[in-house]
Amino acid sequence: MSFSVGKAIRGLKDNFAKNYFLTGDDYFLQSFFIKTLKKKCGDDFTLHHLNFEEENDVNSFINEISSLSLFSSKRIFINRNLNKVSKVNKDHILKYLNNPSNDKIVVFVSDDFYSKNKFFKSISMKSLTVDTRTPFPKKIKEWVRFYLNSNNISINSSILDDLVSSNNDEIMTILNEVEKLYLINECKNILVDENQHISKNQKNIRPWQFIDSLGKKNNILSINNYEYLQFQGYQLVPLVIIMYNFFNDLILFKNGDKNLFSINKIINNNMTIYSNKYTEKEIINIIISLRDMDLKIKSSSLNHHSLISIFITKICEGYYG
């Protein structure tokens, strides 16, 4: 069973687990949980960060969990990069997790939530597992507000909305932008000012956001997202491939296949919404047009930017239905 970061933190009020497994690549959530854990444990516990790609760090940890001492100190171990651990050391670690010490708290961190690694699975079964994947956009805003309130930073709602819409899959990026504004203003009360709004040319758009707007048939947002991606340097052919994969997944979804490999969990969870926007015939026509588009891009000197913009408009306006 996997706990959200919020639920795992609330659980710290009652008692501590001896072993934790953080899985997911959102560095803010990883860091926030670790800092909160350390704060709850108090000054009795010292924090030790170990990189298991370094043999010395692995040996240090194995010695720590293998030795018995009447005077051992209380420690929190944060262990990253677990892939390179030898089988012998894996066995030592898993044996320890069956009977952990009262004066040690061990936190294993893996960025890959979807890993099929057997060692990771074994750690997860013997630990309290915490989901540190990037949350949905509305939850991201809640986390940002919580962080700002915790640090007594006040920010105008319109500026925060602008920051979130520009970077809504990167909590750390949003907080970094807030920090920049804080430094520029030299105070913790960030107010509306025409110089504080985020430039559209700096929007941190990801391909999944383009696919999401296209899946929802939002024509203006789809074209804007496509233009932002172009400005950021995304090449046209990979974007066509991403669109092709999405519509191919969508037709599989409409035919009952729920085991899809989508760009991320947001796209995967929104498949029902997208499916209701398109008929099966429409999707097939779009896929055929995407194949033709790929050939035109590779073999003609047409204005590819205009070609894609027209294509996006046709999709969103239901031309292929």
Sequence and secondary structure as in RCSB ss.txt:
>XXXX:A:sequence
MSFSVGKAIRGLKDNFAKNYFLTGDDYFLQSFFIKTLKKKCGDDFTLHHLNFEEENDVNSFINEISSLSLFSSKR
IFINRNLNKVSKVNKDHILKYLNNPSNDKIVVFVSDDFYSKNKFFKSISMKSLTVDTRTPFPKKIKEWVRFYLNS
NNISINSSILDDLVSSNNDEIMTILNEVEKLYLINECKNILVDENQHISKNQKNIRPWQFIDSLGKKNNILSINN
YEYLQFQGYQLVPLVIIMYNFFNDLILFKNGDKNLFSINKIINNNMTIYSNKYTEKEIINIIISLRDMDLKIKSS
SLNHHSLISIFITKICEGYYG
>XXXX:A:secstr
 EEEHHHHHHHTTT   SEEEEESS HHHHHHHHHHHHHHH TTSEEEEEETTSHHHHHHHHHHHH   TT   E
EEEEE  TT  HHHHHHHHHHHHS  TTEEEEEEES TT   HHHHHHHHTSEEEE S   HHHHHHHHHHHHHH
TT EE HHHHHHHHHHSTT HHHHHHHHHHHHHHHTSSEE   TTTS  GGG    HHHHHHHHHTT HHHHHHH
HHHHHHTT  HHHHHHHHHHHHHHHHHHHTT      SSHHHHHTHHHHHHH  HHHHHHHHHHHHHHHHHHHH 
 S HHHHHHHHHHHHHTTTT 
